[in-house]
Amino acid sequence: MKLLVCIKQVPDLESRFKPNSEGVWYNETDLAFRMNEYDEYAVEQAVQLREKMGDGCELTVLSIGPDRVVEAIKKSLAMGCDNAVHVQDSAASSKDPWQIASIISAYAKDKGFDVIFTGMQSQDRGSAQVGVTVAEQLGIACTTTVVGFVYDNGTITARRELEGGIKAAVKLNTPALVTCQLGLNIPRYPTLPNIMKAKKKEIVAIPVADLLNEAPLAATTSFHPPAKKGGGIVLEGDVGELVDKVIAILKDKTAVLR
Amino acid sequence: MKTLLIGEYRDGKLLESTYELLGFADQLGAETALLLVGSESQLPEYSGTLYLADAATCGEYNPNLHKKLVLDAVQQENPDYIVFLHSSYGWDLAPRVAASLKAAQISEVIAASDGSFEVGCCNAKMRRSVKPATGKTVITIQAGAFPVLQPGGSPTIKKLTATGSGSLEFVGYEPAEKKDVDLAKAEIIVSAGRGIGKKDNVPVIRALATALGGELGASRPVVDAGWVEHSHQVGTTGQTVSPKLYVACGISGAIQHLAGMKKSDFILAINKDKDAPIGEVADVLVVADVMQFVPALTAKLAK
């Protein structure tokens, strides 16, 4: 059995973002990068299936981006992936979801993966397109926003998260792709022995030009902060004074404090 | 300009969010046609063309079949834009339609002008303007970003059918968990977010809720981490609330959370990050360490 999990490295979302010189995405200076949170659930689920299937099952992790993404790849290897593919692309952030999906599909198309895992979306771009588009390009079954996953003999039983706490149960035959939602499992922390073991695992580097044959279908023309709506008061300073100010405002503006 | 709007139907009911698609098309100033995999007994109040497929035979979640139905209507209607809600139905189906048409897809649109679309990114802290480069464009719109437009009237129905199942089978729905707290009825909600740091700090937030006579709420990461039970979750996958006072403690303000609480009468947010998106909807943003400010506020209220 062959498994693939696709991950993205994203900046810490607590950061402050400034436009890059082209004004179409963020400037990476001063940003700390880590694995996209949704993808941590995807890696964990893939590793759990890999462990369940045992010998003869192979789990590959793939990431597209500049050299920094190797850190996220190493974390996946330490979590339990067997080997890795780094699609080297210093301009990955300027590609649209169609191109990113096409790169993954070009890599995966003749590899015979039984199950492909992706995050439901990235935290920085949030388009929620790449996973489904890969499945369409490969012509395999797909379901999204998965919060439950059971594999048994070529069939996946997945629980999709809908709105308002409702879930839907879905069955898919492999080969299939699932996009993973937060809360699907509890992603493990790599242990020190596993981090050491991961250092010996292979990371195959492939230049993006070898896999990309598609032009973008959409272009980002501007990256900017939201227009400030105003109206809201921002209070800063000493905590004691802030408390007094807030109580005064609540008494004045709401009917809940008297 | 022409739009094909893909409505939503679940568990035998037309979803109200379908009318937000009409609100979006109205802002574009575009002609509309609607597509629904639903039922003739649940027709939208709409006087244009309705491409209608029967959910009893086509299923409520059968993306391969629904894709065929949408592509059939696209061929008949030749729209410039094919528009979905950015929902568990829309984000699942839209990329399949876009891939078949090799059309650009722009996700979770919050505003439109001049053939360019505004979307949020970086956890709603930033925006992108995106321009499609293809003749047809698939769009998903953010829930609640466009007004509900219910034009009234009865649609002209064009029936659609498709067959085939593909390798996916819908088994059934699981209802939401029983709630031990009905936040929708609460007048005051004090919610904990990831900014509280750890599970041990939840009682500090609960103490403020008690001091104010309110209920405890929570953001998704706090629930996923197991710090607070799901029944307290506020947001699109939890409860949608509109209390008289909403206090957001250490909640940065992901889109899904904001959608669940932004209609509150008064919003007080405590966050150490002055630029956190929660500031966009807050009446008062206190820039402070939540674990210093909240206990101090609770103590003062108790006096």
HADDOCK unambig.tbl for C-alpha pairs under 7 A between the chains (distance, minus, plus):
assign (segid A and resid 13 and name CA) (segid B and resid 122 and name CA) 6.36 0.50 0.50
assign (segid A and resid 13 and name CA) (segid B and resid 123 and name CA) 6.57 0.50 0.50
assign (segid A and resid 123 and name CA) (segid B and resid 122 and name CA) 6.23 0.50 0.50
assign (segid A and resid 123 and name CA) (segid B and resid 123 and name CA) 6.26 0.50 0.50
assign (segid A and resid 124 and name CA) (segid B and resid 121 and name CA) 5.57 0.50 0.50
assign (segid A and resid 124 and name CA) (segid B and resid 122 and name CA) 4.05 0.50 0.50
assign (segid A and resid 124 and name CA) (segid B and resid 123 and name CA) 6.35 0.50 0.50
assign (segid A and resid 125 and name CA) (segid B and resid 121 and name CA) 5.20 0.50 0.50
assign (segid A and resid 125 and name CA) (segid B and resid 122 and name CA) 6.34 0.50 0.50
assign (segid A and resid 126 and name CA) (segid B and resid 121 and name CA) 6.37 0.50 0.50
assign (segid A and resid 127 and name CA) (segid B and resid 107 and name CA) 5.17 0.50 0.50
assign (segid A and resid 128 and name CA) (segid B and resid 91 and name CA) 6.61 0.50 0.50
assign (segid A and resid 129 and name CA) (segid B and resid 95 and name CA) 5.81 0.50 0.50
assign (segid A and resid 132 and name CA) (segid B and resid 95 and name CA) 6.16 0.50 0.50
assign (segid A and resid 132 and name CA) (segid B and resid 96 and name CA) 6.75 0.50 0.50
assign (segid A and resid 133 and name CA) (segid B and resid 95 and name CA) 5.80 0.50 0.50
assign (segid A and resid 133 and name CA) (segid B and resid 96 and name CA) 6.47 0.50 0.50
assign (segid A and resid 133 and name CA) (segid B and resid 99 and name CA) 6.33 0.50 0.50
assign (segid A and resid 136 and name CA) (segid B and resid 96 and name CA) 6.20 0.50 0.50
assign (segid A and resid 136 and name CA) (segid B and resid 99 and name CA) 6.65 0.50 0.50
assign (segid A and resid 141 and name CA) (segid B and resid 167 and name CA) 5.97 0.50 0.50
assign (segid A and resid 141 and name CA) (segid B and resid 168 and name CA) 6.57 0.50 0.50
assign (segid A and resid 144 and name CA) (segid B and resid 92 and name CA) 6.05 0.50 0.50
assign (segid A and resid 162 and name CA) (segid B and resid 88 and name CA) 5.47 0.50 0.50
assign (segid A and resid 162 and name CA) (segid B and resid 237 and name CA) 6.98 0.50 0.50
assign (segid A and resid 163 and name CA) (segid B and resid 236 and name CA) 5.89 0.50 0.50
assign (segid A and resid 163 and name CA) (segid B and resid 237 and name CA) 4.84 0.50 0.50
assign (segid A and resid 164 and name CA) (segid B and resid 236 and name CA) 6.05 0.50 0.50
assign (segid A and resid 164 and name CA) (segid B and resid 237 and name CA) 4.60 0.50 0.50
assign (segid A and resid 164 and name CA) (segid B and resid 238 and name CA) 5.13 0.50 0.50
assign (segid A and resid 164 and name CA) (segid B and resid 239 and name CA) 6.23 0.50 0.50
assign (segid A and resid 165 and name CA) (segid B and resid 176 and name CA) 4.61 0.50 0.50
assign (segid A and resid 165 and name CA) (segid B and resid 237 and name CA) 5.17 0.50 0.50
assign (segid A and resid 165 and name CA) (segid B and resid 238 and name CA) 5.53 0.50 0.50
assign (segid A and resid 166 and name CA) (segid B and resid 174 and name CA) 5.91 0.50 0.50
assign (segid A and resid 166 and name CA) (segid B and resid 175 and name CA) 5.04 0.50 0.50
assign (segid A and resid 166 and name CA) (segid B and resid 176 and name CA) 4.57 0.50 0.50
assign (segid A and resid 167 and name CA) (segid B and resid 173 and name CA) 5.74 0.50 0.50
assign (segid A and resid 167 and name CA) (segid B and resid 174 and name CA) 5.04 0.50 0.50
assign (segid A and resid 167 and name CA) (segid B and resid 175 and name CA) 6.67 0.50 0.50
assign (segid A and resid 168 and name CA) (segid B and resid 172 and name CA) 5.70 0.50 0.50
assign (segid A and resid 168 and name CA) (segid B and resid 173 and name CA) 4.38 0.50 0.50
assign (segid A and resid 168 and name CA) (segid B and resid 174 and name CA) 5.93 0.50 0.50
assign (segid A and resid 169 and name CA) (segid B and resid 170 and name CA) 6.34 0.50 0.50
assign (segid A and resid 169 and name CA) (segid B and resid 171 and name CA) 5.19 0.50 0.50
assign (segid A and resid 169 and name CA) (segid B and resid 172 and name CA) 5.44 0.50 0.50
assign (segid A and resid 169 and name CA) (segid B and resid 173 and name CA) 6.25 0.50 0.50
assign (segid A and resid 170 and name CA) (segid B and resid 169 and name CA) 5.63 0.50 0.50
assign (segid A and resid 170 and name CA) (segid B and resid 170 and name CA) 4.56 0.50 0.50
assign (segid A and resid 170 and name CA) (segid B and resid 171 and name CA) 5.30 0.50 0.50
assign (segid A and resid 171 and name CA) (segid B and resid 168 and name CA) 5.65 0.50 0.50
assign (segid A and resid 171 and name CA) (segid B and resid 169 and name CA) 4.99 0.50 0.50
assign (segid A and resid 171 and name CA) (segid B and resid 170 and name CA) 6.41 0.50 0.50
assign (segid A and resid 171 and name CA) (segid B and resid 171 and name CA) 6.94 0.50 0.50
assign (segid A and resid 172 and name CA) (segid B and resid 167 and name CA) 5.71 0.50 0.50
assign (segid A and resid 172 and name CA) (segid B and resid 168 and name CA) 4.45 0.50 0.50
assign (segid A and resid 172 and name CA) (segid B and resid 169 and name CA) 6.36 0.50 0.50
assign (segid A and resid 173 and name CA) (segid B and resid 167 and name CA) 5.46 0.50 0.50
assign (segid A and resid 173 and name CA) (segid B and resid 168 and name CA) 6.64 0.50 0.50
assign (segid A and resid 183 and name CA) (segid B and resid 224 and name CA) 5.08 0.50 0.50
assign (segid A and resid 217 and name CA) (segid B and resid 103 and name CA) 6.75 0.50 0.50
assign (segid A and resid 217 and name CA) (segid B and resid 104 and name CA) 4.80 0.50 0.50
assign (segid A and resid 217 and name CA) (segid B and resid 132 and name CA) 6.24 0.50 0.50
assign (segid A and resid 217 and name CA) (segid B and resid 133 and name CA) 5.16 0.50 0.50
assign (segid A and resid 217 and name CA) (segid B and resid 134 and name CA) 6.08 0.50 0.50
assign (segid A and resid 218 and name CA) (segid B and resid 104 and name CA) 5.63 0.50 0.50
assign (segid A and resid 218 and name CA) (segid B and resid 130 and name CA) 6.77 0.50 0.50
assign (segid A and resid 218 and name CA) (segid B and resid 131 and name CA) 5.63 0.50 0.50
assign (segid A and resid 218 and name CA) (segid B and resid 132 and name CA) 4.17 0.50 0.50
assign (segid A and resid 218 and name CA) (segid B and resid 133 and name CA) 5.04 0.50 0.50
assign (segid A and resid 219 and name CA) (segid B and resid 130 and name CA) 5.61 0.50 0.50
assign (segid A and resid 219 and name CA) (segid B and resid 131 and name CA) 5.32 0.50 0.50
assign (segid A and resid 219 and name CA) (segid B and resid 132 and name CA) 6.35 0.50 0.50
assign (segid A and resid 220 and name CA) (segid B and resid 128 and name CA) 6.53 0.50 0.50
assign (segid A and resid 220 and name CA) (segid B and resid 129 and name CA) 5.73 0.50 0.50
assign (segid A and resid 220 and name CA) (segid B and resid 130 and name CA) 4.41 0.50 0.50
assign (segid A and resid 220 and name CA) (segid B and resid 131 and name CA) 6.35 0.50 0.50
assign (segid A and resid 221 and name CA) (segid B and resid 129 and name CA) 5.48 0.50 0.50
assign (segid A and resid 221 and name CA) (segid B and resid 130 and name CA) 5.76 0.50 0.50
assign (segid A and resid 221 and name CA) (segid B and resid 131 and name CA) 6.84 0.50 0.50
assign (segid A and resid 222 and name CA) (segid B and resid 128 and name CA) 5.49 0.50 0.50
assign (segid A and resid 222 and name CA) (segid B and resid 129 and name CA) 5.05 0.50 0.50
assign (segid A and resid 223 and name CA) (segid B and resid 127 and name CA) 5.70 0.50 0.50
assign (segid A and resid 223 and name CA) (segid B and resid 128 and name CA) 4.56 0.50 0.50
assign (segid A and resid 223 and name CA) (segid B and resid 129 and name CA) 6.65 0.50 0.50
assign (segid A and resid 224 and name CA) (segid B and resid 126 and name CA) 5.72 0.50 0.50
assign (segid A and resid 224 and name CA) (segid B and resid 127 and name CA) 5.28 0.50 0.50
assign (segid A and resid 224 and name CA) (segid B and resid 128 and name CA) 6.44 0.50 0.50
assign (segid A and resid 225 and name CA) (segid B and resid 125 and name CA) 6.61 0.50 0.50
assign (segid A and resid 225 and name CA) (segid B and resid 126 and name CA) 4.44 0.50 0.50
assign (segid A and resid 225 and name CA) (segid B and resid 127 and name CA) 5.69 0.50 0.50
assign (segid A and resid 226 and name CA) (segid B and resid 126 and name CA) 5.84 0.50 0.50
assign (segid A and resid 226 and name CA) (segid B and resid 127 and name CA) 5.89 0.50 0.50
assign (segid A and resid 229 and name CA) (segid B and resid 280 and name CA) 6.75 0.50 0.50
assign (segid A and resid 231 and name CA) (segid B and resid 283 and name CA) 6.89 0.50 0.50
assign (segid A and resid 232 and name CA) (segid B and resid 282 and name CA) 5.87 0.50 0.50
assign (segid A and resid 232 and name CA) (segid B and resid 283 and name CA) 4.28 0.50 0.50
assign (segid A and resid 232 and name CA) (segid B and resid 284 and name CA) 5.43 0.50 0.50
assign (segid A and resid 233 and name CA) (segid B and resid 283 and name CA) 6.07 0.50 0.50
assign (segid A and resid 233 and name CA) (segid B and resid 284 and name CA) 4.69 0.50 0.50
assign (segid A and resid 233 and name CA) (segid B and resid 285 and name CA) 6.12 0.50 0.50
assign (segid A and resid 234 and name CA) (segid B and resid 284 and name CA) 5.89 0.50 0.50
assign (segid A and resid 234 and name CA) (segid B and resid 285 and name CA) 4.76 0.50 0.50
assign (segid A and resid 234 and name CA) (segid B and resid 286 and name CA) 6.01 0.50 0.50
assign (segid A and resid 235 and name CA) (segid B and resid 285 and name CA) 6.11 0.50 0.50
assign (segid A and resid 235 and name CA) (segid B and resid 286 and name CA) 4.82 0.50 0.50
assign (segid A and resid 235 and name CA) (segid B and resid 287 and name CA) 6.04 0.50 0.50
assign (segid A and resid 236 and name CA) (segid B and resid 286 and name CA) 6.20 0.50 0.50
assign (segid A and resid 236 and name CA) (segid B and resid 287 and name CA) 5.19 0.50 0.50
assign (segid A and resid 236 and name CA) (segid B and resid 288 and name CA) 6.96 0.50 0.50
assign (segid A and resid 239 and name CA) (segid B and resid 293 and name CA) 5.85 0.50 0.50
assign (segid A and resid 243 and name CA) (segid B and resid 296 and name CA) 6.83 0.50 0.50
assign (segid A and resid 243 and name CA) (segid B and resid 297 and name CA) 5.41 0.50 0.50
